[in-house]
Amino acid sequence: MTSGSRHPRLGPPLPRHPGYLAAATVFAIGMAGTTLPTPLYGLYREELGFSELMVTVIFASYAVGVIATLLLVGNHSDVVGRRPVLLCALGLAAASAVCFLAEGGLPLLFAGRLLSGLSAGLLSGAGTVTVRELARPEQRSRAAFAATAANMGGLGCGPLLAGILAQYAPKPLTLPFLVHLGSVAVAGVVVLLLPETVSEPRPRARPQPPGLYVPARVRGVFAPAALAAFAGFSLLGLFTAVAPSFVSQTLDISDLAVTGVVVFSVFLASTAGQSLTGRMPVGTALPLGCLILVLGLALVGSSLWAEELPLLVAGGVCGGLGQGLAFRAGLSAVGDAAPPAHRAATISSFFVVAYAGISLPVVGVGALTMWVGLDTAGLTFTACVTVLAASAGLYLRLRPPVAEPR
């Protein structure tokens, strides 16, 4: 009896191809480029002379690109295949890096962030699904963690890499993007080696925008999970768009590596939170994540009031832990409940809600900063998100997510 006949349910073996960890690495490299400019905004402000509001608007252009991509082609990898979409995402990431390397003022900054958002939008759906589908059934839990860890870990590595290179290496506005271009080229080679997981891809099929598509049987899981994701991503938005200005202006810390470490700590904590999710049921992980997120937000608010860096880091770590716990639980529940033919579209809809949380409140903070200052605006933002996270946690505690029967 051959090995294939002993394991008929595992499908065709994939010994000659990279597995889900290779796909997760590609995912992480792509996402790292989306946060690479985070510690560099202060340098751009000195060079171009724009306001804090403009920083948040530039940041929001990234989120607009993500949301537009998810709404217009969020399901496209279900049709054309995963590999073409991943290659397109990496191409957009490379084009974004070229815009930043050109240093052509605000128009190219906006273009770079928009292209970065388009890349992240493609990666969020196709990357997550590819990692999950390349795993064998017995690897499913580890693959789910690898997908969310690649997302959050990649987002965290971007500011860490850029901050260290900008502080301690020459050409702070050039070298980080050159390094990223090199890593994107390597990721492209890996994608070419990955097996296609869509059984009958149609590479020339035209996109059919799904909008926000959630199959009826998934809605009982989707709504509470997406609510928790919105609250958690709001915290991530605060750190990636506003925290660098708080560190440099309010705390008077000019070391860009410190800024990178502060932002990285949030995403590292998120990854740690995700590692805990598999040890408890979704109905427990989601409300518990929201509770820990509330505690983290309270610490962040205290840091803004007391102007203390340790409190800010503690708040970021605590909040990131709660965000990661709830995020992986929600994403796993939605991905498991979604039918295979609509899995990428459903996960893309989940990320639309999440990225609305990372962008809309942050732009409000930037606008409010113009009238009341950065500290007061940050406190207002933190209070609003705290109420949202607490409400989400209470809702999830009273009404745990339940999938409709198949």
N, C-alpha and C positions, 0 to 999 in steps of 0.2 A: 504493500500500500504506500502510495507516495505521500509526501507532506501535504500536497494540495488536497488529497482526498481525506486526510485526517482532519482538516480544518475547513470544511466547505463554507462555513459562515463568515470566514474572515476575508473572503474575496481574493483576488489575485495578489500574490506576494509582491512586495516592493523592495527587494533587497538591493537592487542596483541604483536606486534613486535616493536622494536626500529625503528625510522624513519631516515630521511636523516641527522638529526643533530648527531645522534649516529654514522652513517657512516662517517660523517665529522670529528668527534672526533678521530676515528680510523685512518683516513687519516692523521690528524695532528700529532698524536703520532708517527706514522711511519716516517713521514718526519722530525720530531724533531731529531731523531737519526742520520740523515744524516749530520747534521751540528753540532752535539755535540762536535766533536774534534776541531772546529774552534779556540776557545780561548786557546786551550791546545797545539797548535803546538810549541809555544815558550818553553814549558816545555819539549816536546819531543826533540827539537833541543838541549837543554842543556844536556839532558840525553844521546842522541845518536850522537850529533855532526854533523848533516847534514846541507846543505846549503839552501838558499832561493829557488834555483832552485828545490831542492828535495821536498820542501814544495809544490810547485805548481805541481810537477809531482805526488806526493801522492794525491793531490787534483784531478788531472786529471784522476787518476785511478778510482775514483768515477764516473766521467762523462762517462768514457769508459764503466763501468758497466751499467749505465743508458741507454746509447745509444744502446749498444748491446742487452739489454733486450727488449727495445722498438722495435728494428728491427727484433728480432727473435721470440718473443712471445707477441708482442704488441697487437695482436688481440685475444689472447688465451682465455681471459675471455668472449669473444663473443660466444665461443664454449663450454668450460667446465663449465661456470658459474662464477659469480663474487666472491662468497665466497671462493672457493678453491684457487683462485689466491690471494685474500687478506690474507688468512691464510699462504700461501707460502711466501708472502712478509714479514709478521711479523716474520716468522721463520728465514728468511735471516737477518732481522734486529737484532734478538736475537743472531744469529751466529756472526754478526759483532761486537756486544758489547762484546761477549766472547773473540774475537781476541784482542780487546783493553785491556780487563781485564788481559789477559795473559802477556802483556808487553814483548813480545818476540823479540823486535827490529824491524828493517825496514820490514822484510818479513811479519810479522803479521800486521804491520801498513798498508801495501799495501793490504793484504788479507782483513782486516777489512773494508778498504775504498771500495774495489771492491765489497764485499758482500753488503755493504751499498748502493752502486750504483745499484746493481741488485734488491734490495728491492725497492728503489725509482722508478726504471723503471717499476716495476709491479704496484706500487701504483699510479703512475702518470696517467696511462690509466684507470685501473680498479677502483681505488678510485674515480676519477672524475666522471666516468660514474655511479658508484653505488650511489653516493650522488644525482646525477641528477635523476636517475630512481626511487629512493625511495620517491621522492616528488610527490605530486598530481599536476595536471595542474595549479591550482591557486598558488602553492608554487614554480613554476618553476624558477622565477627570484631570489627568496631568496635562493633556492638550488644552483643555479649557483654561487651566491656570496659565499655561504657556502663552495662549493668545492674549489674555488680559494683561499678563505681566509684560509681554512684548509691547503692548500699547502704552501702558503707564511707565514701564521702564525706559522705553524709547523716548517718551516725552520728557522724562527726568534727565536722561543722559545728554540731551541737547544743550540745556543751559549749563550743565556741569562742564562739558567739553569746551563750550564757547567761553565760559568765564575763566577757566584755567588758561586756555590759549591766549585770550585777549589780555590777561594780566601778566603772564610770564613769557610770552613768545612775541616775536616781532609781527608787525602788520595785523593788529587786532581786528580790523574789519575785513580782512582778506583770508587769513590762514584758516579760521574755522570753516569757511565755506569751501575752501580747497580740499580740506580733509574730508568734508562731507561728500563732495563730488567723487572722491576716490572710493569711499565706502559704498556709494550708490552704484558705481560701476561693478564692484564686487557682487553686490546684491543682485544686479541684473544677470550676471553669469549664473548665480545660484537659481534664479527663477527659471532660466532656460533648462536647467537640469531637473526641475521639479516635475513630477508626473501631473497630468491634467486630471482633476477629480470630477469634472462634469462629464457624464457618460456620452452625450451626443452634442458637443459644442457646435454652435453655428457662428463662426468668426465674423461673417459679413452681415449678421443680423443688425437691423437698425434699433437704436434704443427705444424703449417704450416706457416713458416716465411713469413710475408707479405712484408718485406722490408719497403720502404717508399710508403705506399699505400694511395692515395687520390682519391676518386671517382671523375669522370669528372665533375659532377655537383657542386662539392664543390671547385674546383680549383680557381674560381674567388674570393672566400672568403679567401681561404687558403693562397695563395701566399703573399698578403700584410700583413695579420695578422701574419704569421710566420716571416716575415721580421722585424716587430715591436718587436716580442717576442725575436728574436735573439739579437737585440740591447739592450733591457731591461735586459735580462739575462746576458749580458756581464758586466753590472754594478754590478749585484749581484755577479758575479764571482770575480770581483775586491775586493769587500768587504769581501767575505768569505775566500779568499785565501791570499790576500796581505795586506788588511787593518790592521789585527792584528800585522803584522811585522812593518808596518809604525807607529802604535801607540806605540809599545814597543821600537823600535830602533831609529826612527827619533824623536819622541816626548818624548822619555824616560819616558813613563808611564808604570809601571810594574803591575798595578792593573788589574788582569784578569777580574774582574767584569766590569771595564770600557770598556775593549775590547768587552765583551759580550753585553753591552748596546749599543755600537756604531754599532755593526752588527745588533742587534735586531731592532734598530731604522729604518734601511733601510727596513726591512721586515714589520715592523709595518706601515710604511708609504705606503708600497705597498698594504697592506690590506685596509688602508684608501682610497687609490686611487681606489681600486676595488669597494668600497661601493658607489663611485660617478658614476660608469659606467652606472648603470641602469637608471640614470636620464637623459641620453642623447643618441642619436642614435649612432650606431657603427661607422658610417661614420664620426662622430664628435669626438668621444672618442679616436679613434686610432691616428689620426694626432695630436690631442691636447696632448695626452699622450707622443708622441715623442717629442713635443716641450718642455714640462715640463722636460722630461728626458735630453734634451740638456742643459737646464738651470742648472739642477743638476750636470751634468758632468762638466760644467764650474766652478761651485763652488768647486767640488772635485779637479779639476786641480789647482785652486787657493790655496786650502789648502795644496797641495803638494809643491807648490812653496813657500808659506808663512810659512809653517810648523805650522799651527794653527788648533787645535782640533775643535773649534767651527765651522770653515769653513767646515771641513770634515763632521761633523754631519749634518750641514745645507745642504751640497751637497748630502749626503746620503738620507736625508728626502725628499728633492725635487726630486731627481732622482728616489727614491722608489715610490713616489706618481705618477710620470709619468709612471713608469714601470707597476704599478698596474692598472692604468687606461687603458693602452693599452693592457695589458695581459688579463684582464677579458673580455674586449670587443672582442678581437681576439678569445679567447677560446670559449666564448658564441656563437659567429657567426659561428665558425667551428662546434661546437657541435650541434647547431640547424640545420645547413645545411646538416650534415652527415646523411645518412640513418641508421636506427636502427641496421641493420645487420652488418654494418661496422663502427659503431660509435667509438668503442674502438680503432680500427686500425687507424682511421683518427685522433683521438685525440693523439694517441701514436706518429704518424708522426709529429704532431704539436710540441710535447715535444722533439722529436729528434732534430728539428731545434733549439728549445730553449736551449737545453743542449749543443749543439754545440757552442752556444754563451757563455755559462757559462764556457766552458773548453778551447777551442782552443786559444782565445786571452790571457787567464791567463797564460798558459804555455809559450807563447811568452814573457810575462812580466818577468816570472821567469828566462828565458834564458837571456833576455836583462839585467837583474839585475846583472848578473855575470860580465858584461863589463862596464856598465855605472852607476851602483848603483840603489838603490830602487827608489829614488825620480825621477830621469830622466826616468827610465823605466815606472814608474806610469804615468808621464806626457805624455809620448809617447802613452801609451795605452789609456789614457783619450782622447787625441786628435783624435786618430783613431776612437774610439767609438762615439765621438761627430759627426764626419763626417758621420758615418754610420747612427746614429739616425736622424740627420738632413735630410739626403737623404731619409730615410724611411718615415719621416713625410711629406716631400714634395711630394713624390710619392703617399702617401695615401690621401693627400689633393687633388691632381690632378686626381687620379683614385681611388675613394672609392671602398671598396670591394662589389662585387655584386655576388650573388649566381646564378648558372645556373638554368633555369626553370626545375621543376620536371617532 
